[in-house]
């Protein structure tokens, strides 16, 4: 089994997670204004990514630029990984490739302290990426425990590039924000992502 094989129901049952649906989990977050460069880039790339309509296009033309902006917001005190092998617990199926991982460590050569997991949603439906995202968040939680990282929460997002759903894993409790956030409010997305880093940094 691999991350991509998990559904929301299967990962919740297998790992005995308590799921809590909440509205406005990140409603009080201060927006972070995107740089003029990101605003310009997204204005050019989002329509193209939507027209192409593939996961790869959305990943390369939207998601990567948002995450690079996040790293630069923190003056590269955090690191970004894309398409990285993340084999943590083969016995329980927590193996495979992660679409995107944000680490609290500035070290770009190896993954040290995963804090945010992002999964590209399948078939342009953010709900379809949630099971895989939760599995990867569990792997990050176990990885941090083995490394002795003092990280109490792991965050996740299932995204099509244009729509984003956010999650938080704390112990055995999984919080799902019911809101769907749009790339049209990139300042809100960046604010949420930045708050995830700040809460554990």
ZAKOLRO-364006 format. One record per residue (C-alpha): residue number from 1; residue in one letter; x, y, z. Coordinates in pm, 1 decimal. Each point is the difference from the previous one (the first is absolute). Layout:
# ZAKOLRO-364006
+-----+------+----------+----------+----------+
: seq : type :        x :        y :        z :
+-----+------+----------+----------+----------+
: NUM :    A :        X :        Y :        Z :
...
+-----+------+----------+----------+----------+
//
This chain:
# ZAKOLRO-364006
+-----+------+----------+----------+----------+
: seq : type :        x :        y :        z :
+-----+------+----------+----------+----------+
:   1 :    X :      0.0 :      0.0 :      0.0 :
:   2 :    X :    113.5 :    357.4 :    -62.7 :
:   3 :    X :   -124.5 :    347.6 :     89.1 :
:   4 :    X :   -198.8 :     31.9 :   -321.4 :
:   5 :    X :   -200.3 :   -314.5 :     80.6 :
:   6 :    X :   -151.7 :    143.2 :    317.1 :
:   7 :    X :   -349.2 :    143.2 :      4.5 :
:   8 :    X :   -120.8 :    223.9 :    279.1 :
:   9 :    X :   -206.6 :   -284.1 :    147.2 :
:  10 :    X :    277.6 :   -259.5 :    -22.8 :
:  11 :    X :    269.4 :    216.9 :    157.4 :
:  12 :    X :   -229.7 :    112.1 :    279.1 :
:  13 :    X :   -101.7 :   -358.9 :     80.4 :
:  14 :    X :    348.1 :   -152.2 :    -30.8 :
:  15 :    X :    165.4 :    256.6 :    227.3 :
:  16 :    X :   -296.5 :     53.8 :    235.3 :
:  17 :    X :    -20.2 :    371.9 :    -59.1 :
:  18 :    X :   -263.8 :    222.7 :    151.5 :
:  19 :    X :   -117.4 :    229.4 :   -278.1 :
:  20 :    X :   -134.7 :    342.8 :     94.1 :
:  21 :    X :   -164.1 :    209.7 :   -269.1 :
:  22 :    X :     20.3 :    368.1 :     69.6 :
:  23 :    X :   -101.7 :    320.2 :   -171.3 :
:  24 :    X :    250.7 :    282.0 :     -8.6 :
:  25 :    X :    294.5 :   -183.3 :    153.2 :
:  26 :    X :    220.3 :    268.7 :   -152.4 :
:  27 :    X :   -254.2 :    282.6 :    -12.8 :
:  28 :    X :    191.8 :    222.6 :    239.7 :
:  29 :    X :    324.6 :    -16.3 :   -194.5 :
:  30 :    X :    153.0 :    323.5 :   -123.3 :
:  31 :    X :     44.8 :      2.8 :   -378.5 :
:  32 :    X :    351.2 :     26.6 :   -144.4 :
:  33 :    X :     10.3 :    219.0 :   -307.9 :
:  34 :    X :    165.3 :   -174.0 :   -295.2 :
:  35 :    X :    290.9 :    177.3 :   -162.9 :
:  36 :    X :    -71.6 :    180.2 :   -326.2 :
:  37 :    X :    205.1 :   -271.1 :   -171.2 :
:  38 :    X :   -224.1 :   -280.9 :    125.1 :
:  39 :    X :   -313.3 :    196.9 :    -85.1 :
:  40 :    X :    127.9 :     49.2 :   -353.8 :
:  41 :    X :    112.0 :   -361.0 :    -36.2 :
:  42 :    X :   -333.6 :   -139.2 :    116.0 :
:  43 :    X :   -191.9 :    233.3 :   -229.4 :
:  44 :    X :    190.2 :   -149.6 :   -291.1 :
:  45 :    X :     21.1 :   -362.7 :    110.1 :
:  46 :    X :   -333.0 :    -82.3 :    166.8 :
:  47 :    X :   -210.0 :     27.8 :   -318.9 :
:  48 :    X :    253.7 :   -215.0 :   -184.9 :
:  49 :    X :      9.4 :   -264.5 :    274.4 :
:  50 :    X :   -380.8 :    -13.9 :      6.5 :
:  51 :    X :    -14.2 :    -30.0 :   -379.2 :
:  52 :    X :    256.3 :   -283.0 :     -3.4 :
:  53 :    X :   -191.6 :   -165.9 :    280.8 :
:  54 :    X :    261.3 :   -253.0 :    117.2 :
:  55 :    X :    143.1 :    -53.2 :    348.6 :
:  56 :    X :    349.2 :     61.0 :   -135.2 :
:  57 :    X :    -96.6 :    336.9 :   -149.1 :
:  58 :    X :   -171.0 :    114.7 :    318.2 :
:  59 :    X :    296.6 :   -116.1 :    205.3 :
:  60 :    X :    262.1 :    172.7 :   -213.1 :
:  61 :    X :   -192.9 :    312.9 :    -92.9 :
:  62 :    X :   -181.7 :     82.4 :    325.2 :
:  63 :    X :     87.0 :   -199.4 :    312.1 :
:  64 :    X :    378.2 :     18.6 :    -31.2 :
:  65 :    X :     -4.2 :    379.1 :    -37.8 :
:  66 :    X :   -218.4 :     45.2 :    309.7 :
:  67 :    X :    232.3 :   -219.9 :    206.9 :
:  68 :    X :    316.0 :    171.8 :   -124.7 :
:  69 :    X :   -160.3 :    328.6 :    106.5 :
:  70 :    X :    -62.3 :   -149.8 :    346.0 :
:  71 :    X :    366.5 :    -98.8 :     30.9 :
:  72 :    X :    111.7 :    345.7 :   -104.5 :
:  73 :    X :   -242.7 :    158.2 :    248.2 :
:  74 :    X :    198.4 :   -178.6 :    272.3 :
:  75 :    X :    328.1 :     98.4 :   -165.8 :
:  76 :    X :     67.4 :   -367.5 :    -76.6 :
:  77 :    X :     14.2 :    -98.8 :    367.4 :
:  78 :    X :   -229.4 :   -281.8 :   -110.6 :
:  79 :    X :     47.6 :   -240.5 :   -289.8 :
:  80 :    X :   -216.1 :   -137.7 :   -279.1 :
:  81 :    X :      3.8 :   -352.1 :   -144.4 :
:  82 :    X :   -186.5 :   -117.4 :   -308.2 :
:  83 :    X :    -44.7 :   -358.7 :   -117.3 :
:  84 :    X :    207.4 :   -136.3 :    287.5 :
:  85 :    X :      8.9 :   -366.4 :    106.7 :
:  86 :    X :   -136.0 :    -13.9 :    353.9 :
:  87 :    X :      8.2 :   -359.3 :    118.4 :
:  88 :    X :    -70.9 :      4.6 :    372.2 :
:  89 :    X :   -196.7 :   -311.9 :     98.3 :
:  90 :    X :    -19.9 :   -269.4 :   -266.2 :
:  91 :    X :   -192.4 :   -240.5 :    221.7 :
:  92 :    X :   -289.4 :    246.1 :     24.7 :
:  93 :    X :     17.5 :    124.6 :   -357.6 :
:  94 :    X :    150.2 :    338.2 :     82.5 :
:  95 :    X :    228.3 :     -2.3 :   -301.2 :
:  96 :    X :     15.6 :    171.7 :   -333.9 :
:  97 :    X :     68.7 :    334.2 :   -158.8 :
:  98 :    X :   -127.7 :    326.9 :    147.8 :
:  99 :    X :   -111.0 :    271.0 :   -240.3 :
: 100 :    X :    122.6 :    285.6 :    222.5 :
: 101 :    X :    144.6 :     21.8 :    350.9 :
: 102 :    X :     89.9 :    311.7 :    198.2 :
: 103 :    X :    265.3 :    -55.7 :    267.1 :
: 104 :    X :     79.4 :    222.1 :    298.1 :
: 105 :    X :    368.8 :    -57.4 :    -68.7 :
: 106 :    X :    181.2 :    225.5 :   -248.2 :
: 107 :    X :    205.0 :   -300.0 :   -115.3 :
: 108 :    X :    -95.1 :    -70.5 :   -359.9 :
: 109 :    X :    226.5 :   -304.8 :    -44.4 :
: 110 :    X :   -212.8 :   -236.9 :    209.7 :
: 111 :    X :   -339.8 :      3.2 :    166.0 :
: 112 :    X :     41.9 :     74.1 :    370.6 :
: 113 :    X :   -322.9 :    132.4 :    153.6 :
: 114 :    X :   -315.0 :    -36.8 :   -212.9 :
: 115 :    X :   -281.1 :    229.0 :    112.7 :
: 116 :    X :   -228.8 :     55.1 :   -301.9 :
: 117 :    X :   -103.4 :   -265.3 :   -252.5 :
: 118 :    X :   -169.5 :     98.7 :   -326.7 :
: 119 :    X :   -168.6 :   -245.4 :   -233.1 :
: 120 :    X :   -119.6 :     73.3 :   -350.7 :
: 121 :    X :   -364.6 :   -101.1 :    -11.8 :
: 122 :    X :   -104.5 :   -248.5 :   -263.7 :
: 123 :    X :   -254.7 :     81.4 :   -271.5 :
: 124 :    X :    -17.8 :    363.3 :    107.9 :
: 125 :    X :   -181.3 :    -91.7 :    322.4 :
: 126 :    X :    164.3 :    105.0 :    326.1 :
: 127 :    X :   -190.9 :   -268.1 :    192.8 :
: 128 :    X :    175.3 :   -275.6 :   -193.4 :
: 129 :    X :    341.2 :     99.3 :    131.9 :
: 130 :    X :    -94.6 :      0.3 :    368.5 :
: 131 :    X :     60.9 :   -370.2 :     75.4 :
: 132 :    X :    346.9 :     10.7 :   -151.9 :
: 133 :    X :     75.6 :    326.7 :    177.1 :
: 134 :    X :    -98.0 :   -141.7 :    339.8 :
: 135 :    X :    219.7 :   -307.3 :    -56.9 :
: 136 :    X :    296.4 :    223.4 :    -80.0 :
: 137 :    X :    -72.5 :    216.2 :    305.5 :
: 138 :    X :      6.1 :   -314.3 :    215.6 :
: 139 :    X :    334.0 :    -93.4 :   -153.3 :
: 140 :    X :    134.5 :    347.9 :     77.7 :
: 141 :    X :   -123.7 :    -32.3 :    357.5 :
: 142 :    X :    181.7 :   -333.9 :     39.9 :
: 143 :    X :    311.8 :    131.9 :   -173.3 :
: 144 :    X :     16.3 :    295.2 :    239.5 :
: 145 :    X :    -48.7 :   -225.8 :    302.2 :
: 146 :    X :    286.4 :   -227.4 :   -110.7 :
: 147 :    X :    224.7 :    300.5 :    -61.8 :
: 148 :    X :    -84.5 :    155.1 :    336.2 :
: 149 :    X :   -138.5 :    310.7 :   -169.2 :
: 150 :    X :   -204.8 :    211.8 :    239.4 :
: 151 :    X :   -291.6 :     44.9 :   -241.0 :
: 152 :    X :   -341.5 :    -43.8 :    159.0 :
: 153 :    X :   -213.0 :     44.3 :   -313.5 :
: 154 :    X :     26.6 :    -91.7 :   -365.2 :
: 155 :    X :   -199.1 :    190.2 :   -260.1 :
: 156 :    X :   -121.6 :   -102.8 :   -340.4 :
: 157 :    X :   -174.7 :    126.3 :   -309.7 :
: 158 :    X :   -178.7 :   -167.9 :   -284.5 :
: 159 :    X :      6.6 :    230.9 :   -296.9 :
: 160 :    X :    -79.5 :     23.4 :   -366.8 :
: 161 :    X :    212.3 :    312.1 :    -16.3 :
: 162 :    X :   -309.2 :    216.4 :    -34.5 :
: 163 :    X :   -185.1 :   -146.0 :    302.3 :
: 164 :    X :    153.7 :    -90.3 :    335.9 :
: 165 :    X :   -126.9 :   -198.4 :    303.3 :
: 166 :    X :    202.2 :      6.9 :    322.5 :
: 167 :    X :     47.2 :   -257.7 :    277.2 :
: 168 :    X :    173.3 :    -23.8 :    336.2 :
: 169 :    X :    117.3 :   -315.8 :    176.9 :
: 170 :    X :     60.3 :     18.4 :    373.4 :
: 171 :    X :     58.9 :   -332.9 :    170.5 :
: 172 :    X :   -281.4 :   -227.9 :   -116.5 :
: 173 :    X :   -232.8 :    287.5 :    -77.9 :
: 174 :    X :    -39.9 :    116.4 :   -356.6 :
: 175 :    X :   -157.1 :    340.5 :    -56.3 :
: 176 :    X :   -153.4 :     68.0 :   -340.3 :
: 177 :    X :    -77.7 :    355.4 :    -99.0 :
: 178 :    X :   -326.0 :    -14.5 :   -196.4 :
: 179 :    X :     85.9 :    316.9 :   -187.1 :
: 180 :    X :    131.9 :    -10.4 :   -354.2 :
: 181 :    X :    250.1 :    278.3 :    -65.5 :
: 182 :    X :     55.4 :    141.3 :   -346.7 :
: 183 :    X :    322.2 :    107.1 :   -168.5 :
: 184 :    X :   -186.5 :    324.6 :    -70.4 :
: 185 :    X :     69.9 :     78.1 :    366.5 :
: 186 :    X :    367.4 :    -84.8 :    -13.0 :
: 187 :    X :     59.4 :    232.7 :    295.5 :
: 188 :    X :   -226.4 :   -219.1 :    213.1 :
: 189 :    X :    173.9 :   -319.0 :   -117.1 :
: 190 :    X :    341.6 :    143.3 :     80.1 :
: 191 :    X :   -126.8 :    118.3 :    337.1 :
: 192 :    X :   -124.0 :   -348.2 :     89.8 :
: 193 :    X :    321.1 :   -168.0 :   -115.8 :
: 194 :    X :    212.9 :    255.2 :    186.1 :
: 195 :    X :   -201.9 :    -51.3 :    319.4 :
: 196 :    X :     72.0 :   -373.3 :    -17.0 :
: 197 :    X :    371.7 :     68.4 :     -4.7 :
: 198 :    X :    -16.0 :    262.6 :    276.5 :
: 199 :    X :   -198.1 :   -222.7 :    236.7 :
: 200 :    X :    273.5 :   -264.8 :      0.7 :
: 201 :    X :    311.7 :    209.1 :    -66.0 :
+-----+------+----------+----------+----------+
//
